[in-house]
Amino acid sequence: MTTTRARDAAAVLLRERWRQASLGTVWRRVADWSGPEVEELAAAVSSGACPVGAAEDLGRARGYDGVGIGEALDDLTCLFVAAGQVATPPAVVRAFCVAWSDAQADALAVGASTDPETGLPRQEYLAVRLEETYLTAARRGRSVTEEHCLVLVDVAAGDLPPLARAARSAVAGDALARVYGHGHPMATLGGGLFAVLDDRDGVEDRVHRTHHAVSALCAGLEAAVGVRVPPHVWSVPLPATHDEAVRLLGRHARQP
């Protein structure tokens, strides 16, 4: 009988062979190759489990990251070559490509709905990412409420003229990007309020770091009177369904 430790070791070895094959031939950005979706797909292929769902997740991630379809498919091929298979299964290719295409379409929509003051997406984008999170959790038999939460960041302390409000919003957006990284699911909810889709594991540390980053950057604003001092940063549990999560965002949203 194959033990869990042996399966994990096999997945690590396959991922490493895949990484070396891809980075040595088809992948252009070394730092952008790894991710949880890579781990999931390597584990599925190495264990003999159905890899279609994991391939879909990786295709979606590659699409969001702006990886071209040719480069993404070549990388996928490297995995199955590393696993000793003659060809990538057609069902895997189809799931990967459909998810990549959907992510590209979402990225275009997000680009059209980006808040110019913060450089962050608006509420509608976060609703889409929440839907993906709920669907992925359901497919894997996991609980969104146990694994994820929302982090809310409130920097508003009063009305500001447009230029001062834009400066405040830009600083808050920059602080969130520093803590979570560009591309992480987050959005402006208007009126100096921001939301981030986060993992519950380690969230207290990220709430602390967000509080520190926002405080440090907002301290340099001339219009500090319009900034909540200290900023209010807290986590909110996610409800059981996506519809309820969208309503939760709506209840917190403010007019710009």
C-alpha positions as CSV (number, residue, x, y, z in Angstrom):
1,M,0.0,0.0,0.0
2,T,1.3,3.5,-0.9
3,T,1.6,5.7,2.1
4,T,0.6,9.4,2.2
5,R,4.3,10.3,2.7
6,A,5.3,8.3,-0.4
7,R,2.6,9.9,-2.5
8,D,3.7,13.4,-1.3
9,A,7.3,12.5,-2.2
10,A,6.3,11.3,-5.6
11,A,4.4,14.6,-6.3
12,V,7.4,16.6,-5.2
13,L,9.7,14.7,-7.5
14,L,7.3,15.0,-10.5
15,R,6.9,18.7,-9.9
16,E,10.6,19.2,-9.8
17,R,11.1,17.3,-13.1
18,W,8.3,19.3,-14.6
19,R,9.8,22.6,-13.4
20,Q,13.2,21.7,-14.8
21,A,11.8,20.6,-18.1
22,S,9.6,23.7,-18.5
23,L,12.1,26.4,-17.3
24,G,14.8,24.9,-19.4
25,T,12.7,25.1,-22.6
26,V,9.4,26.9,-22.8
27,W,8.8,29.0,-19.7
28,R,9.9,32.7,-19.8
29,R,9.4,34.0,-16.3
30,V,11.1,31.8,-13.7
31,A,9.6,33.6,-10.7
32,D,6.0,33.2,-12.0
33,W,6.0,29.4,-12.5
34,S,5.2,28.0,-9.1
35,G,1.8,28.2,-7.3
36,P,-0.7,26.0,-5.5
37,E,-2.4,25.0,-8.7
38,V,1.0,23.6,-9.9
39,E,1.2,21.6,-6.7
40,E,-2.3,20.3,-7.1
41,L,-1.9,19.1,-10.7
42,A,1.5,17.5,-10.0
43,A,-0.1,15.6,-7.1
44,A,-3.0,14.5,-9.2
45,V,-0.9,13.2,-12.1
46,S,1.7,11.5,-9.8
47,S,-1.0,9.7,-7.8
48,G,-3.0,8.6,-10.8
49,A,-6.1,10.6,-9.8
50,C,-8.2,12.4,-12.4
51,P,-6.2,15.5,-13.3
52,V,-9.0,17.4,-15.1
53,G,-10.2,19.6,-12.2
54,A,-6.6,20.5,-11.2
55,A,-5.8,21.3,-14.9
56,E,-8.8,23.6,-15.0
57,D,-7.5,25.4,-11.9
58,L,-4.1,25.8,-13.4
59,G,-5.5,27.0,-16.7
60,R,-7.5,29.7,-14.9
61,A,-4.5,30.8,-12.9
62,R,-2.3,31.0,-16.0
63,G,-5.0,33.0,-17.8
64,Y,-5.3,35.5,-14.9
65,D,-1.5,35.8,-14.8
66,G,-1.4,36.8,-18.5
67,V,0.5,33.8,-19.7
68,G,0.0,33.2,-23.4
69,I,-1.9,30.1,-24.4
70,G,1.1,28.7,-26.4
71,E,3.5,29.1,-23.5
72,A,0.9,27.7,-21.0
73,L,0.2,24.6,-23.2
74,D,3.8,23.9,-23.8
75,D,4.3,24.0,-20.0
76,L,1.4,21.6,-19.5
77,T,3.0,19.3,-22.1
78,C,6.2,19.3,-20.1
79,L,4.3,17.9,-17.1
80,F,3.0,14.8,-18.9
81,V,6.4,14.3,-20.6
82,A,8.0,14.4,-17.2
83,A,5.4,11.9,-16.0
84,G,6.4,9.5,-18.8
85,Q,3.2,9.8,-20.8
86,V,3.1,9.9,-24.6
87,A,0.6,12.8,-24.8
88,T,-1.4,15.1,-22.7
89,P,-4.9,13.7,-22.3
90,P,-7.5,15.5,-24.5
91,A,-9.9,16.1,-21.6
92,V,-7.1,17.8,-19.6
93,V,-6.2,20.0,-22.6
94,R,-9.8,21.0,-23.1
95,A,-10.4,21.8,-19.4
96,F,-7.2,23.8,-19.2
97,C,-8.0,25.8,-22.4
98,V,-11.6,26.6,-21.4
99,A,-10.5,27.8,-18.0
100,W,-7.6,29.9,-19.5
101,S,-10.1,31.5,-22.0
102,D,-12.6,32.3,-19.2
103,A,-9.9,33.9,-17.1
104,Q,-8.7,36.0,-20.0
105,A,-12.3,37.2,-20.6
106,D,-12.6,38.0,-16.9
107,A,-9.3,39.9,-17.0
108,L,-10.6,42.0,-19.8
109,A,-13.8,42.8,-17.9
110,V,-11.8,43.7,-14.8
111,G,-9.5,46.0,-16.9
112,A,-12.7,47.8,-17.9
113,S,-13.9,48.1,-14.3
114,T,-10.7,49.1,-12.5
115,D,-11.1,51.9,-10.1
116,P,-8.8,54.7,-11.4
117,E,-8.1,56.1,-8.0
118,T,-6.8,52.9,-6.4
119,G,-5.7,50.8,-9.4
120,L,-7.8,48.1,-7.8
121,P,-10.8,46.3,-9.3
122,R,-14.3,47.2,-8.3
123,Q,-16.8,45.1,-6.3
124,E,-17.9,43.1,-9.3
125,Y,-14.5,41.5,-9.8
126,L,-14.3,40.3,-6.3
127,A,-17.7,38.7,-6.7
128,V,-16.4,36.7,-9.7
129,R,-13.3,35.6,-7.7
130,L,-15.6,34.6,-4.8
131,E,-17.7,32.5,-7.2
132,E,-14.6,30.6,-8.4
133,T,-13.6,30.0,-4.8
134,Y,-16.9,28.5,-3.9
135,L,-17.0,26.3,-7.0
136,T,-13.5,25.1,-6.4
137,A,-14.2,24.3,-2.8
138,A,-17.4,22.4,-3.7
139,R,-15.6,20.3,-6.3
140,R,-12.9,19.4,-3.8
141,G,-15.3,18.7,-1.0
142,R,-14.0,21.5,1.2
143,S,-15.6,24.3,3.2
144,V,-15.1,27.9,2.0
145,T,-16.2,29.2,5.5
146,E,-13.4,27.1,7.1
147,E,-10.7,28.0,4.6
148,H,-11.3,31.6,3.6
149,C,-12.5,35.0,4.9
150,L,-12.7,38.6,3.9
151,V,-10.3,41.2,5.2
152,L,-11.9,44.7,5.3
153,V,-9.7,47.8,5.4
154,D,-11.4,51.2,6.2
155,V,-9.2,54.3,5.8
156,A,-11.9,56.9,5.6
157,A,-12.5,59.5,8.3
158,G,-14.6,62.1,6.5
159,D,-15.3,63.7,3.2
160,L,-12.4,64.9,1.1
161,P,-12.0,66.9,-2.1
162,P,-11.4,64.7,-5.2
163,L,-7.6,65.1,-5.4
164,A,-7.1,64.3,-1.7
165,R,-9.5,61.4,-1.9
166,A,-7.6,60.0,-4.9
167,A,-4.3,60.3,-3.0
168,R,-5.8,58.5,0.0
169,S,-7.2,55.7,-2.2
170,A,-4.0,55.3,-4.2
171,V,-2.0,54.9,-1.0
172,A,-4.4,52.3,0.4
173,G,-4.3,50.4,-2.8
174,D,-0.5,50.4,-2.8
175,A,-0.4,49.2,0.8
176,L,-2.7,46.2,0.0
177,A,-0.6,45.3,-3.0
178,R,2.6,45.3,-0.8
179,V,1.0,42.9,1.7
180,Y,-0.9,40.6,-0.7
181,G,0.8,41.1,-4.1
182,H,-0.6,42.3,-7.3
183,G,-3.3,40.0,-8.7
184,H,-4.6,38.8,-5.3
185,P,-8.4,38.9,-5.2
186,M,-9.2,42.4,-3.7
187,A,-11.4,45.3,-4.6
188,T,-12.5,48.8,-3.6
189,L,-16.0,49.0,-2.0
190,G,-16.0,52.7,-2.4
191,G,-15.7,55.6,0.1
192,G,-12.2,54.5,1.5
193,L,-13.3,50.9,2.1
194,F,-11.4,47.9,0.6
195,A,-12.0,44.1,0.7
196,V,-9.5,41.2,0.2
197,L,-10.3,37.6,-0.2
198,D,-7.9,35.9,2.2
199,D,-7.1,32.5,3.6
200,R,-8.0,32.0,7.3
201,D,-4.7,30.4,8.0
202,G,-2.3,33.2,9.0
203,V,-4.9,35.9,8.5
204,E,-4.1,37.6,11.8
205,D,-0.5,38.2,10.7
206,R,-1.7,39.7,7.4
207,V,-4.3,41.9,9.2
208,H,-1.4,43.2,11.4
209,R,0.9,43.8,8.4
210,T,-1.9,45.5,6.4
211,H,-2.6,47.8,9.4
212,H,1.1,48.7,9.6
213,A,1.5,49.2,5.8
214,V,-1.6,51.4,5.5
215,S,-0.7,53.4,8.6
216,A,2.9,54.0,7.4
217,L,1.9,55.1,3.9
218,C,-1.1,57.2,5.0
219,A,1.1,59.1,7.5
220,G,2.8,60.7,4.5
221,L,-0.4,62.2,3.2
222,E,-0.9,66.0,3.5
223,A,-4.6,65.5,3.8
224,A,-4.2,63.1,6.8
225,V,-7.3,64.7,8.4
226,G,-9.3,62.6,5.9
227,V,-7.6,59.3,6.9
228,R,-8.8,57.1,9.7
229,V,-6.0,57.1,12.3
230,P,-5.3,54.3,13.0
231,P,-7.0,52.6,10.0
232,H,-9.6,49.9,10.8
233,V,-8.5,46.5,9.5
234,W,-10.5,43.4,10.4
235,S,-11.5,39.9,9.1
236,V,-15.1,38.8,8.4
237,P,-16.2,35.2,8.1
238,L,-17.6,34.2,4.7
239,P,-21.1,32.8,4.6
240,A,-22.1,29.4,3.3
241,T,-23.0,30.3,-0.3
242,H,-21.7,32.6,-3.0
243,D,-25.1,34.5,-3.2
244,E,-24.8,35.3,0.5
245,A,-21.2,36.4,0.0
246,V,-22.2,38.8,-2.8
247,R,-24.9,40.3,-0.5
248,L,-22.3,40.6,2.2
249,L,-20.2,42.8,-0.1
250,G,-23.2,44.8,-1.0
251,R,-24.0,45.5,2.6
252,H,-20.5,46.9,3.2
253,A,-20.2,48.8,-0.1
254,R,-20.2,52.6,0.0
255,Q,-20.8,55.3,-2.5
256,P,-17.5,56.6,-3.9
